């Protein structure tokens, strides 16, 4: 969550492939809502970037019908070479997600819940997380063209990739 560059994020996930999963994406999204509620906007934006990265990797894996740990390097490869359409879709979704977090956190109901009743606040945040994930998945259709172009490259990349390293996840 705290890494700022593509290479740093890829290296971290290579060292910790067990983090490439839906649970990590949900945790990062939840963290964004908490940070925004605490008025830590700069940190929220950094974590939001990592949350959207994770969601893109998961969606790419789903589209390619592979384990997310097996395709996260492809995501970073596309990001680093600024593949046409892909990085723009990522940036658009990142800005939309950050906006949803800010709008939700600024609502009076959200602020009242976070102070008055932490358990209701937690339920509300979970609903917002589900809505954010749903929005990310709905936008996945827009990404389908980008992802489909990647499927052909994925198998060759997986064969060249460090397969034994992927197996050392336990």
N, CA and C atoms as a LAMMPS dump frame, in Angstrom:
ITEM: TIMESTEP
0
ITEM: NUMBER OF ATOMS
510
ITEM: BOX BOUNDS ff ff ff
-5.0000000000000000e+02 5.0000000000000000e+02
-5.0000000000000000e+02 5.0000000000000000e+02
-5.0000000000000000e+02 5.0000000000000000e+02
ITEM: ATOMS id mol type element x y z
1 1 1 N 0.79 -1.198 0
2 1 2 C 0 0 0
3 1 3 C 0.828 1.255 0
4 2 1 N 2.049 1.213 0.539
5 2 2 C 2.841 2.414 0.707
6 2 3 C 3.845 2.626 -0.43
7 3 1 N 3.835 1.778 -1.415
8 3 2 C 4.83 1.86 -2.483
9 3 3 C 4.366 2.804 -3.576
10 4 1 N 5.272 3.627 -4.06
11 4 2 C 4.899 4.661 -5.001
12 4 3 C 5.233 4.371 -6.455
13 5 1 N 6.17 3.495 -6.718
14 5 2 C 6.582 3.25 -8.099
15 5 3 C 6.172 1.849 -8.538
16 6 1 N 5.957 1.707 -9.849
17 6 2 C 5.541 0.413 -10.398
18 6 3 C 6.545 -0.674 -10.024
19 7 1 N 7.855 -0.382 -10.188
20 7 2 C 8.876 -1.397 -9.908
21 7 3 C 8.856 -1.833 -8.447
22 8 1 N 8.677 -0.873 -7.544
23 8 2 C 8.628 -1.198 -6.117
24 8 3 C 7.437 -2.102 -5.811
25 9 1 N 6.286 -1.764 -6.379
26 9 2 C 5.087 -2.566 -6.147
27 9 3 C 5.256 -3.974 -6.703
28 10 1 N 5.802 -4.076 -7.909
29 10 2 C 5.994 -5.391 -8.513
30 10 3 C 6.979 -6.222 -7.696
31 11 1 N 8.056 -5.623 -7.26
32 11 2 C 9.051 -6.338 -6.458
33 11 3 C 8.421 -6.817 -5.139
34 12 1 N 7.626 -5.947 -4.515
35 12 2 C 6.979 -6.319 -3.264
36 12 3 C 6.042 -7.507 -3.474
37 13 1 N 5.239 -7.459 -4.53
38 13 2 C 4.312 -8.568 -4.788
39 13 3 C 5.055 -9.824 -5.213
40 14 1 N 6.192 -9.685 -5.867
41 14 2 C 7.007 -10.86 -6.208
42 14 3 C 7.52 -11.533 -4.944
43 15 1 N 7.879 -10.712 -3.951
44 15 2 C 8.362 -11.25 -2.682
45 15 3 C 7.233 -11.779 -1.799
46 16 1 N 6.014 -11.266 -2.03
47 16 2 C 4.854 -11.645 -1.206
48 16 3 C 3.647 -11.969 -2.1
49 17 1 N 3.743 -12.998 -2.948
50 17 2 C 2.663 -13.276 -3.912
51 17 3 C 1.331 -13.655 -3.258
52 18 1 N 1.356 -14.108 -2.018
53 18 2 C 0.117 -14.465 -1.323
54 18 3 C -0.786 -13.251 -1.127
55 19 1 N -0.236 -12.039 -1.27
56 19 2 C -1.034 -10.827 -1.129
57 19 3 C -1.836 -10.491 -2.386
58 20 1 N -1.548 -11.162 -3.48
59 20 2 C -2.272 -10.902 -4.722
60 20 3 C -3.573 -11.691 -4.677
61 21 1 N -4.597 -11.062 -4.062
62 21 2 C -5.872 -11.749 -3.89
63 21 3 C -6.98 -10.731 -3.613
64 22 1 N -8.19 -11.22 -3.677
65 22 2 C -9.381 -10.391 -3.446
66 22 3 C -9.389 -9.778 -2.043
67 23 1 N -8.943 -10.536 -1.064
68 23 2 C -8.947 -10.04 0.317
69 23 3 C -8.059 -8.816 0.472
70 24 1 N -6.917 -8.821 -0.19
71 24 2 C -6.024 -7.657 -0.133
72 24 3 C -6.688 -6.45 -0.757
73 25 1 N -7.359 -6.648 -1.884
74 25 2 C -8.06 -5.535 -2.533
75 25 3 C -9.116 -4.955 -1.598
76 26 1 N -9.889 -5.813 -0.964
77 26 2 C -10.934 -5.345 -0.035
78 26 3 C -10.321 -4.61 1.151
79 27 1 N -9.234 -5.134 1.675
80 27 2 C -8.573 -4.485 2.808
81 27 3 C -8.085 -3.088 2.419
82 28 1 N -7.469 -2.981 1.251
83 28 2 C -6.963 -1.684 0.8
84 28 3 C -8.104 -0.689 0.6
85 29 1 N -9.222 -1.167 0.075
86 29 2 C -10.38 -0.291 -0.115
87 29 3 C -10.901 0.185 1.241
88 30 1 N -11.022 -0.731 2.182
89 30 2 C -11.477 -0.362 3.525
90 30 3 C -10.524 0.659 4.154
91 31 1 N -9.246 0.44 3.978
92 31 2 C -8.239 1.342 4.516
93 31 3 C -8.421 2.752 3.937
94 32 1 N -8.754 2.831 2.658
95 32 2 C -8.993 4.14 2.021
96 32 3 C -10.109 4.9 2.729
97 33 1 N -11.198 4.21 3.025
98 33 2 C -12.314 4.874 3.709
99 33 3 C -11.904 5.344 5.1
100 34 1 N -11.152 4.527 5.804
101 34 2 C -10.692 4.925 7.137
102 34 3 C -9.758 6.137 7.053
103 35 1 N -8.833 6.121 6.108
104 35 2 C -7.893 7.236 5.971
105 35 3 C -8.616 8.53 5.621
106 36 1 N -9.58 8.44 4.733
107 36 2 C -10.335 9.638 4.357
108 36 3 C -11.13 10.152 5.549
109 37 1 N -11.708 9.249 6.315
110 37 2 C -12.459 9.657 7.508
111 37 3 C -11.547 10.341 8.521
112 38 1 N -10.274 9.933 8.551
113 38 2 C -9.294 10.545 9.45
114 38 3 C -8.627 11.771 8.824
115 39 1 N -9.103 12.173 7.649
116 39 2 C -8.592 13.324 6.909
117 39 3 C -7.11 13.177 6.543
118 40 1 N -6.727 11.98 6.187
119 40 2 C -5.365 11.693 5.726
120 40 3 C -5.423 11.455 4.223
121 41 1 N -5.746 12.53 3.499
122 41 2 C -6.036 12.42 2.078
123 41 3 C -4.842 11.939 1.249
124 42 1 N -3.665 12.466 1.484
125 42 2 C -2.507 12.071 0.67
126 42 3 C -2.235 10.572 0.804
127 43 1 N -2.304 10.075 2.019
128 43 2 C -2.1 8.645 2.239
129 43 3 C -3.239 7.843 1.628
130 44 1 N -4.473 8.344 1.739
131 44 2 C -5.615 7.658 1.13
132 44 3 C -5.404 7.526 -0.371
133 45 1 N -4.915 8.58 -1.006
134 45 2 C -4.718 8.534 -2.461
135 45 3 C -3.646 7.52 -2.845
136 46 1 N -2.629 7.398 -2.027
137 46 2 C -1.577 6.418 -2.292
138 46 3 C -2.128 4.991 -2.137
139 47 1 N -2.906 4.772 -1.096
140 47 2 C -3.491 3.446 -0.867
141 47 3 C -4.547 3.144 -1.932
142 48 1 N -5.284 4.159 -2.358
143 48 2 C -6.283 3.971 -3.421
144 48 3 C -5.599 3.478 -4.695
145 49 1 N -4.438 4.018 -4.991
146 49 2 C -3.678 3.577 -6.161
147 49 3 C -3.394 2.08 -6.062
148 50 1 N -2.931 1.633 -4.898
149 50 2 C -2.626 0.216 -4.727
150 50 3 C -3.892 -0.643 -4.773
151 51 1 N -5.003 -0.119 -4.25
152 51 2 C -6.264 -0.866 -4.279
153 51 3 C -6.726 -1.092 -5.716
154 52 1 N -6.623 -0.06 -6.529
155 52 2 C -7.047 -0.182 -7.926
156 52 3 C -6.072 -1.084 -8.686
157 53 1 N -4.785 -1.004 -8.378
158 53 2 C -3.812 -1.933 -8.97
159 53 3 C -4.239 -3.369 -8.694
160 54 1 N -4.53 -3.644 -7.438
161 54 2 C -4.902 -5.007 -7.046
162 54 3 C -6.177 -5.441 -7.761
163 55 1 N -7.146 -4.545 -7.862
164 55 2 C -8.399 -4.904 -8.516
165 55 3 C -8.171 -5.166 -10.014
166 56 1 N -7.322 -4.382 -10.656
167 56 2 C -7.018 -4.608 -12.067
168 56 3 C -6.34 -5.965 -12.258
169 57 1 N -5.415 -6.303 -11.371
170 57 2 C -4.729 -7.602 -11.465
171 57 3 C -5.742 -8.734 -11.31
172 58 1 N -6.624 -8.607 -10.335
173 58 2 C -7.632 -9.647 -10.094
174 58 3 C -8.556 -9.785 -11.301
175 59 1 N -8.963 -8.674 -11.866
176 59 2 C -9.847 -8.726 -13.029
177 59 3 C -9.13 -9.306 -14.242
178 60 1 N -7.855 -8.969 -14.417
179 60 2 C -7.073 -9.543 -15.51
180 60 3 C -6.993 -11.057 -15.34
181 61 1 N -6.743 -11.513 -14.13
182 61 2 C -6.658 -12.946 -13.865
183 61 3 C -7.987 -13.63 -14.148
184 62 1 N -9.074 -12.998 -13.718
185 62 2 C -10.411 -13.553 -13.943
186 62 3 C -10.678 -13.684 -15.443
187 63 1 N -10.328 -12.652 -16.197
188 63 2 C -10.562 -12.67 -17.645
189 63 3 C -9.713 -13.713 -18.359
190 64 1 N -8.518 -13.935 -17.834
191 64 2 C -7.619 -14.912 -18.451
192 64 3 C -7.786 -16.307 -17.867
193 65 1 N -8.662 -16.411 -16.833
194 65 2 C -8.908 -17.676 -16.152
195 65 3 C -7.62 -18.275 -15.571
196 66 1 N -6.848 -17.412 -14.904
197 66 2 C -5.623 -17.859 -14.248
198 66 3 C -5.603 -17.315 -12.82
199 67 1 N -4.739 -17.88 -12.013
200 67 2 C -4.533 -17.391 -10.653
201 67 3 C -3.924 -15.99 -10.74
202 68 1 N -4.414 -15.041 -9.935
203 68 2 C -3.872 -13.671 -9.991
204 68 3 C -2.362 -13.616 -9.753
205 69 1 N -1.842 -14.543 -8.96
206 69 2 C -0.4 -14.565 -8.709
207 69 3 C 0.375 -14.868 -9.977
208 70 1 N -0.308 -15.455 -10.955
209 70 2 C 0.351 -15.815 -12.193
210 70 3 C 0.327 -14.732 -13.25
211 71 1 N -0.368 -13.632 -12.999
212 71 2 C -0.441 -12.62 -14.053
213 71 3 C -0.157 -11.197 -13.568
214 72 1 N 0.225 -11.031 -12.315
215 72 2 C 0.437 -9.654 -11.857
216 72 3 C 1.609 -8.992 -12.561
217 73 1 N 2.588 -9.781 -12.986
218 73 2 C 3.73 -9.188 -13.701
219 73 3 C 3.288 -8.591 -15.038
220 74 1 N 2.305 -9.219 -15.66
221 74 2 C 1.777 -8.694 -16.918
222 74 3 C 1.147 -7.331 -16.702
223 75 1 N 0.414 -7.162 -15.604
224 75 2 C -0.169 -5.859 -15.301
225 75 3 C 0.925 -4.8 -15.215
226 76 1 N 1.978 -5.078 -14.475
227 76 2 C 3.045 -4.091 -14.301
228 76 3 C 3.793 -3.835 -15.604
229 77 1 N 3.935 -4.873 -16.419
230 77 2 C 4.573 -4.699 -17.717
231 77 3 C 3.772 -3.702 -18.551
232 78 1 N 2.449 -3.858 -18.579
233 78 2 C 1.587 -2.96 -19.337
234 78 3 C 1.655 -1.537 -18.774
235 79 1 N 1.663 -1.431 -17.463
236 79 2 C 1.707 -0.118 -16.831
237 79 3 C 3.024 0.596 -17.137
238 80 1 N 4.123 -0.137 -17.075
239 80 2 C 5.434 0.482 -17.275
240 80 3 C 5.658 0.914 -18.718
241 81 1 N 5.113 0.166 -19.666
242 81 2 C 5.291 0.55 -21.071
243 81 3 C 4.176 1.474 -21.55
244 82 1 N 3.265 1.781 -20.614
245 82 2 C 2.152 2.698 -20.888
246 82 3 C 1.348 2.249 -22.116
247 83 1 N 0.951 0.973 -22.09
248 83 2 C 0.182 0.417 -23.2
249 83 3 C -1.061 1.26 -23.469
250 84 1 N -1.266 1.536 -24.738
251 84 2 C -2.361 2.422 -25.145
252 84 3 C -3.704 1.925 -24.619
253 85 1 N -4.439 2.801 -24.016
254 85 2 C -5.757 2.472 -23.508
255 85 3 C -5.737 1.906 -22.101
256 86 1 N -4.736 1.129 -21.786
257 86 2 C -4.708 0.442 -20.5
258 86 3 C -4.422 1.407 -19.355
259 87 1 N -3.382 2.199 -19.506
260 87 2 C -3.026 3.138 -18.444
261 87 3 C -4.092 4.22 -18.292
262 88 1 N -4.697 4.626 -19.406
263 88 2 C -5.767 5.622 -19.335
264 88 3 C -6.969 5.07 -18.576
265 89 1 N -7.317 3.812 -18.837
266 89 2 C -8.434 3.176 -18.124
267 89 3 C -8.107 3.067 -16.64
268 90 1 N -6.855 2.754 -16.333
269 90 2 C -6.442 2.658 -14.937
270 90 3 C -6.576 4.016 -14.248
271 91 1 N -6.047 5.048 -14.873
272 91 2 C -6.096 6.388 -14.271
273 91 3 C -7.537 6.867 -14.094
274 92 1 N -8.379 6.587 -15.07
275 92 2 C -9.791 6.973 -14.981
276 92 3 C -10.457 6.289 -13.799
277 93 1 N -10.223 4.986 -13.653
278 93 2 C -10.833 4.261 -12.54
279 93 3 C -10.26 4.717 -11.207
280 94 1 N -8.975 5.012 -11.158
281 94 2 C -8.36 5.487 -9.919
282 94 3 C -8.998 6.802 -9.471
283 95 1 N -9.155 7.732 -10.395
284 95 2 C -9.762 9.024 -10.045
285 95 3 C -11.221 8.854 -9.625
286 96 1 N -11.946 7.973 -10.31
287 96 2 C -13.348 7.728 -9.955
288 96 3 C -13.442 7.107 -8.56
289 97 1 N -12.557 6.178 -8.25
290 97 2 C -12.576 5.543 -6.936
291 97 3 C -12.265 6.559 -5.842
292 98 1 N -11.23 7.36 -6.046
293 98 2 C -10.876 8.37 -5.034
294 98 3 C -12.023 9.346 -4.829
295 99 1 N -12.688 9.694 -5.901
296 99 2 C -13.836 10.603 -5.801
297 99 3 C -14.962 9.959 -4.998
298 100 1 N -15.248 8.683 -5.238
299 100 2 C -16.298 7.994 -4.484
300 100 3 C -15.955 7.93 -2.999
301 101 1 N -14.697 7.692 -2.689
302 101 2 C -14.28 7.643 -1.284
303 101 3 C -14.482 9.01 -0.64
304 102 1 N -14.059 10.072 -1.326
305 102 2 C -14.204 11.427 -0.772
306 102 3 C -15.67 11.8 -0.579
307 103 1 N -16.489 11.546 -1.587
308 103 2 C -17.918 11.896 -1.509
309 103 3 C -18.593 11.133 -0.381
310 104 1 N -18.337 9.848 -0.3
311 104 2 C -18.941 9.032 0.752
312 104 3 C -18.5 9.526 2.127
313 105 1 N -17.227 9.796 2.286
314 105 2 C -16.698 10.214 3.586
315 105 3 C -17.174 11.602 3.99
316 106 1 N -17.545 12.438 3.02
317 106 2 C -18.011 13.79 3.326
318 106 3 C -19.496 13.828 3.661
319 107 1 N -20.199 12.744 3.378
320 107 2 C -21.631 12.751 3.657
321 107 3 C -21.857 12.822 5.16
322 108 1 N -22.892 13.535 5.538
323 108 2 C -23.186 13.715 6.963
324 108 3 C -23.489 12.375 7.635
325 109 1 N -24.178 11.509 6.932
326 109 2 C -24.509 10.207 7.501
327 109 3 C -23.256 9.395 7.809
328 110 1 N -22.298 9.443 6.922
329 110 2 C -21.048 8.704 7.113
330 110 3 C -20.295 9.249 8.317
331 111 1 N -20.193 10.567 8.419
332 111 2 C -19.467 11.189 9.53
333 111 3 C -20.156 10.911 10.86
334 112 1 N -21.475 10.985 10.893
335 112 2 C -22.21 10.726 12.134
336 112 3 C -22.033 9.272 12.567
337 113 1 N -22.107 8.358 11.6
338 113 2 C -21.965 6.943 11.938
339 113 3 C -20.589 6.627 12.49
340 114 1 N -19.557 7.231 11.901
341 114 2 C -18.202 6.906 12.326
342 114 3 C -17.951 7.34 13.765
343 115 1 N -18.66 8.364 14.233
344 115 2 C -18.474 8.861 15.601
345 115 3 C -19.436 8.195 16.569
346 116 1 N -20.717 8.152 16.215
347 116 2 C -21.754 7.713 17.142
348 116 3 C -21.824 6.201 17.322
349 117 1 N -21.666 5.458 16.237
350 117 2 C -21.868 4.017 16.327
351 117 3 C -20.861 3.296 15.427
352 118 1 N -19.715 2.964 15.964
353 118 2 C -18.677 2.332 15.151
354 118 3 C -19.118 1.05 14.45
355 119 1 N -20.025 0.262 15.055
356 119 2 C -20.438 -0.985 14.402
357 119 3 C -21.288 -0.702 13.165
358 120 1 N -22.156 0.314 13.253
359 120 2 C -22.948 0.704 12.077
360 120 3 C -22.016 1.289 11.021
361 121 1 N -21.036 2.055 11.459
362 121 2 C -20.028 2.626 10.552
363 121 3 C -19.336 1.516 9.78
364 122 1 N -18.953 0.443 10.475
365 122 2 C -18.268 -0.673 9.825
366 122 3 C -19.158 -1.305 8.762
367 123 1 N -20.437 -1.512 9.077
368 123 2 C -21.377 -2.081 8.107
369 123 3 C -21.499 -1.147 6.898
370 124 1 N -21.612 0.162 7.16
371 124 2 C -21.733 1.144 6.087
372 124 3 C -20.505 1.116 5.18
373 125 1 N -19.324 1.061 5.79
374 125 2 C -18.088 1.005 5.008
375 125 3 C -18.056 -0.271 4.177
376 126 1 N -18.49 -1.385 4.745
377 126 2 C -18.517 -2.645 3.995
378 126 3 C -19.447 -2.546 2.785
379 127 1 N -20.58 -1.885 2.963
380 127 2 C -21.499 -1.676 1.83
381 127 3 C -20.819 -0.814 0.774
382 128 1 N -20.146 0.244 1.202
383 128 2 C -19.445 1.107 0.256
384 128 3 C -18.329 0.346 -0.47
385 129 1 N -17.655 -0.537 0.244
386 129 2 C -16.615 -1.35 -0.387
387 129 3 C -17.23 -2.222 -1.467
388 130 1 N -18.349 -2.864 -1.141
389 130 2 C -19.007 -3.718 -2.138
390 130 3 C -19.43 -2.904 -3.353
391 131 1 N -19.945 -1.699 -3.12
392 131 2 C -20.335 -0.84 -4.238
393 131 3 C -19.118 -0.425 -5.059
394 132 1 N -18.01 -0.128 -4.39
395 132 2 C -16.788 0.252 -5.105
396 132 3 C -16.27 -0.908 -5.943
397 133 1 N -16.283 -2.105 -5.349
398 133 2 C -15.834 -3.28 -6.101
399 133 3 C -16.765 -3.542 -7.281
400 134 1 N -18.071 -3.402 -7.048
401 134 2 C -19.038 -3.579 -8.127
402 134 3 C -18.754 -2.587 -9.258
403 135 1 N -18.486 -1.344 -8.897
404 135 2 C -18.179 -0.33 -9.908
405 135 3 C -16.912 -0.707 -10.67
406 136 1 N -15.9 -1.176 -9.951
407 136 2 C -14.667 -1.604 -10.607
408 136 3 C -14.942 -2.748 -11.578
409 137 1 N -15.788 -3.694 -11.139
410 137 2 C -16.08 -4.836 -11.998
411 137 3 C -16.929 -4.434 -13.195
412 138 1 N -17.848 -3.481 -13.011
413 138 2 C -18.645 -3.007 -14.14
414 138 3 C -17.754 -2.335 -15.169
415 139 1 N -16.774 -1.598 -14.701
416 139 2 C -15.85 -0.948 -15.617
417 139 3 C -14.922 -1.953 -16.283
418 140 1 N -14.896 -3.162 -15.755
419 140 2 C -14.056 -4.195 -16.347
420 140 3 C -14.473 -4.477 -17.789
421 141 1 N -15.756 -4.307 -18.096
422 141 2 C -16.189 -4.515 -19.477
423 141 3 C -15.471 -3.565 -20.413
424 142 1 N -15.238 -2.329 -19.96
425 142 2 C -14.492 -1.372 -20.766
426 142 3 C -13.046 -1.834 -20.947
427 143 1 N -12.553 -2.533 -19.946
428 143 2 C -11.176 -3.005 -19.991
429 143 3 C -11.038 -4.306 -20.777
430 144 1 N -12.171 -4.956 -21.067
431 144 2 C -12.126 -6.275 -21.683
432 144 3 C -11.307 -6.276 -22.971
433 145 1 N -11.446 -5.246 -23.771
434 145 2 C -10.663 -5.174 -25.004
435 145 3 C -9.174 -5.152 -24.718
436 146 1 N -8.783 -4.36 -23.73
437 146 2 C -7.372 -4.301 -23.348
438 146 3 C -6.903 -5.649 -22.82
439 147 1 N -7.732 -6.264 -22.005
440 147 2 C -7.359 -7.545 -21.41
441 147 3 C -7.296 -8.626 -22.483
442 148 1 N -8.247 -8.635 -23.4
443 148 2 C -8.258 -9.65 -24.445
444 148 3 C -6.978 -9.609 -25.272
445 149 1 N -6.468 -8.407 -25.516
446 149 2 C -5.215 -8.297 -26.257
447 149 3 C -4.063 -8.898 -25.459
448 150 1 N -4.224 -8.944 -24.146
449 150 2 C -3.165 -9.453 -23.276
450 150 3 C -3.169 -10.965 -23.172
451 151 1 N -4.305 -11.583 -23.417
452 151 2 C -4.423 -13.027 -23.224
453 151 3 C -3.413 -13.766 -24.076
454 152 1 N -3.229 -13.331 -25.294
455 152 2 C -2.277 -13.999 -26.183
456 152 3 C -0.86 -13.917 -25.623
457 153 1 N -0.534 -12.797 -25.007
458 153 2 C 0.799 -12.621 -24.459
459 153 3 C 0.974 -13.336 -23.128
460 154 1 N -0.128 -13.595 -22.437
461 154 2 C -0.045 -14.124 -21.085
462 154 3 C 0.614 -15.498 -21.05
463 155 1 N 0.188 -16.405 -21.92
464 155 2 C 0.741 -17.754 -21.879
465 155 3 C 2.236 -17.756 -22.143
466 156 1 N 2.678 -16.978 -23.12
467 156 2 C 4.115 -16.948 -23.39
468 156 3 C 4.865 -16.307 -22.235
469 157 1 N 4.283 -15.301 -21.623
470 157 2 C 4.926 -14.656 -20.481
471 157 3 C 5.001 -15.597 -19.292
472 158 1 N 3.934 -16.356 -19.05
473 158 2 C 3.929 -17.291 -17.928
474 158 3 C 4.974 -18.385 -18.123
475 159 1 N 5.165 -18.801 -19.365
476 159 2 C 6.16 -19.837 -19.621
477 159 3 C 7.573 -19.309 -19.392
478 160 1 N 7.802 -18.031 -19.726
479 160 2 C 9.119 -17.43 -19.55
480 160 3 C 9.338 -16.99 -18.112
481 161 1 N 8.24 -16.769 -17.399
482 161 2 C 8.318 -16.227 -16.043
483 161 3 C 8.922 -17.235 -15.08
484 162 1 N 9.189 -16.785 -13.906
485 162 2 C 9.814 -17.612 -12.884
486 162 3 C 8.762 -18.491 -12.22
487 163 1 N 8.384 -19.583 -12.893
488 163 2 C 7.343 -20.446 -12.37
489 163 3 C 7.675 -21.021 -11.001
490 164 1 N 8.899 -21.445 -10.732
491 164 2 C 9.167 -21.982 -9.396
492 164 3 C 8.909 -20.955 -8.292
493 165 1 N 9.179 -19.687 -8.562
494 165 2 C 8.954 -18.649 -7.564
495 165 3 C 7.472 -18.55 -7.23
496 166 1 N 6.611 -18.732 -8.236
497 166 2 C 5.178 -18.658 -7.999
498 166 3 C 4.722 -19.809 -7.114
499 167 1 N 5.373 -20.932 -7.182
500 167 2 C 4.962 -22.098 -6.423
501 167 3 C 5.349 -21.965 -4.945
502 168 1 N 6.268 -21.084 -4.608
503 168 2 C 6.721 -20.912 -3.233
504 168 3 C 5.841 -19.933 -2.473
505 169 1 N 4.545 -20.109 -2.58
506 169 2 C 3.639 -19.138 -1.957
507 169 3 C 3.202 -19.544 -0.562
508 170 1 N 3.467 -20.75 -0.15
509 170 2 C 3.013 -21.19 1.176
510 170 3 C 4.127 -21.072 2.193
